[in-house]
């Protein structure tokens, strides 16, 4: 993963898309930047990469919901725009872990922690969260 903050990477992508004349990409990236700025202003904080990823995940969920509605309504033009925005946003997210990778991490957590039973779930989740 790059050492450049995710927010900076997105801002740089906006500039590159503007220079290349990619109007759809510029519009999609500006939506992302606007949402980042809105959260920063509302909460009076500077978003770190973890919060930007959370925000991007939320934006993806919204677009997938919209895509589903547009496809059911046979609005192919709007569905295509949502697909484009989904692809644009996904480019900034880390690749998801496979089921095997997740299972291996869980096995490692269980091997390192000395807890058992249902109460172990919290400890395992706490161990997994920074690694996932």
N, C-alpha and C positions, 0 to 999 in steps of 0.2 A: 504494500500500500504506500502511496505517496506521502511525503512529509508535509506537503502543501495542504493547508486546511481545505476541507471540502467546499466551504462557502467561497473561498478564493478560486478554486477550480471552476466552480459554476460561473462566477463572475468573468473569469478568463474565457470560458466557453461562449458566453454572451458576446464578448468582444470579437472573438474569432468568427462566430456566426454572422455578426454584423458586417465584418470585413468581407466575408465570402458571399454576402447577399442572400443568406438562407433565412428568409422572412419567417417561415413556419417555426424553425428552430429558435430563432430569436424570440418569437412570441411565447413559445413554450418555456424557454429558460427564464424569460422575464416574469412569467407567472410564478416560477419557483423562487426567484429572487424577491419578488413582492411578498410572498408568504413568509420567507425568512425574515424580511424587514418588519413585517406586521407583528410577528411573534416577538422579535427583539424590542420593538417599541412598546408593545402591550406589557411585556414582562420586565422591561428595562434591563435587559441582559444582553450579553454577546453569546450567540449560540456556538457551542463546540461541535465537533464532528458527530458525536453521539446524538445530540439533539437534532442536528440537521438530518441525520439518517432516519430518526424517528419521524420527523416532519415529512421527509420524502416518502416513507412507508405509508403515512396517512394520506398523502396526496395520491399515491398509487391506488390505494383502496378506493378513494373517491372516484378516480377515473375508471377503475374496473367496474364499479357499480353503475356509473353513467354509461359505460360501454354496453353493459348488459341491457340497460333500459333502451338505449338507442337501437341495438340489434333487434330487440323484441318489437320495437316500433317501426322497423324497416327504414331507419334513418341512416343509410349507409354513409352519407357525407359526414354526419356528426360522429358516427362510429369510427370512421377512418381518422378523424382528428384526435379522438380519444386514444386510438392505438398509437398514433404518432407521439402523443404526449407521454404515454406509458413507456414507450421505447426510449424517449429522450430522458425521462426521469430515471429509468432503470440503469442507464449508462453510468450513473454516479453512485449506485449502490454496490456494496460488495457482493460477490457471488454467494448464493446461499449454500450452506453445507448440505452434503448428501445424507441420506438416512444412515449410511454406514459410518460416516464421520461423526454424526451425532451420537450414534450407539457407542463408538469407540471412546468419545469424550465422557459419556455417562459411565462406562466401565472404568475408565481411569479415575473418575471422581469417586466411585464406590470403592475402588481399591485404596485410595488415599485417605478417605474419611472413615472415622471409626464410629459410625452411626448406623442404626438399623431401624426397620419398621417404618410406619407412615410418617413419623416425625422427621425422618431423614430427608424427606422431599425438600424442605426448606434449605437445609444445609447443602444438598446436592445442587439445587438451583443457584444458591449464592456462589458456589464454587464454579458452576458453569457460566454464569452470566458474563464475567469479564472475558471469557475465552470464546464465547460465541458472539 
